[in-house]
Every structure is written in structure tokens, then in C-alpha cells.
Amino acid sequence: GIDGIEAIYSTYKPADERYIRKIATKHKLLISGGYDYHGANKPDIELGTGRGHLFVPEEILTKIKEYKNNI
């Protein structure tokens, strides 16, 4: 099984994010976010920036940490 799904991503459209969040809720999955940084492999992407609009709320990390502390 899996514990979470990346619902927040710099190139997702709002509808994509809503759809993935709906799947996460249905299957009781954690939500994570990412921006596809891979160091020198993707030099056009800066650490913490990604492409397009990206904002991962602090509460996402808090929920992941809580989950990790309870397993």
C-alpha cells in the first residue's frame, strides 16, 4: 500500500489538484507536494521554486510528521 499522494505540484491545474485531493480523501491518503527539483539533472528548476505556481501549506508537513510519529 501507499501512505500518500502528491496532490500539489507546480504544473497541476486547479482541477488536477482538486481531483487528486478527492482521491486522497476517498482512500484516506496523506497529501504531499513537490516541485520536481533534481539538482544538476534539471538545471532550469531551482530548489524550492519549481515551475509555475507552487505553494505547499505548512499544514501538509505537519500532517506528514504526525503520521510518521504515530506509525
C-alpha positions as CSV (number, residue, x, y, z in Angstrom):
1,G,0.0,0.0,0.0
2,I,0.8,3.6,0.0
3,D,0.5,6.3,2.6
4,G,0.2,9.4,0.4
5,I,-0.1,11.0,-2.9
6,E,1.4,14.2,-4.5
7,A,-1.6,16.4,-4.9
8,I,0.3,19.7,-5.1
9,Y,2.6,20.1,-8.0
10,S,3.9,23.2,-9.8
11,T,2.3,22.4,-13.2
12,Y,-1.0,21.0,-12.0
13,K,-4.1,22.9,-13.0
14,P,-6.5,23.7,-10.1
15,A,-8.9,21.0,-11.4
16,D,-6.0,18.4,-11.3
17,E,-5.2,19.3,-7.7
18,R,-8.9,19.1,-6.7
19,Y,-9.2,15.7,-8.4
20,I,-6.1,14.3,-6.7
21,R,-7.2,15.7,-3.3
22,K,-10.6,13.9,-3.8
23,I,-8.8,10.6,-4.5
24,A,-6.7,11.2,-1.3
25,T,-9.7,11.8,0.8
26,K,-11.6,8.8,-0.6
27,H,-8.6,6.5,0.1
28,K,-7.5,8.2,3.4
29,L,-4.1,9.1,1.9
30,L,-1.8,11.8,3.1
31,I,-1.3,14.7,0.7
32,S,2.2,15.9,-0.3
33,G,3.5,18.5,-2.7
34,G,6.6,18.8,-4.9
35,Y,8.3,20.9,-7.5
36,D,10.5,18.4,-9.4
37,Y,13.9,19.6,-8.3
38,H,16.6,17.1,-9.2
39,G,19.8,19.2,-8.9
40,A,22.1,19.3,-11.9
41,N,19.9,16.9,-13.7
42,K,17.3,19.7,-14.2
43,P,19.3,22.9,-14.0
44,D,16.3,25.1,-15.0
45,I,14.5,24.3,-11.8
46,E,15.7,26.0,-8.6
47,L,15.4,24.4,-5.2
48,G,12.1,25.4,-3.6
49,T,10.8,27.1,-6.8
50,G,9.5,24.6,-9.3
51,R,7.7,25.6,-12.5
52,G,4.6,27.8,-12.5
53,H,2.7,28.4,-9.3
54,L,3.6,26.3,-6.3
55,F,2.6,26.7,-2.6
56,V,2.7,23.8,-0.2
57,P,1.0,24.8,3.1
58,E,2.8,24.2,6.3
59,E,-0.1,22.0,7.5
60,I,0.8,19.4,4.8
61,L,4.2,18.9,6.5
62,T,2.6,18.9,10.0
63,K,0.2,16.1,9.0
64,I,3.0,14.0,7.5
65,K,5.1,14.4,10.7
66,E,2.1,13.5,12.9
67,Y,1.5,10.4,10.8
68,K,5.2,9.4,10.9
69,N,5.3,9.8,14.7
70,N,2.3,7.5,15.1
71,I,3.3,4.6,12.9
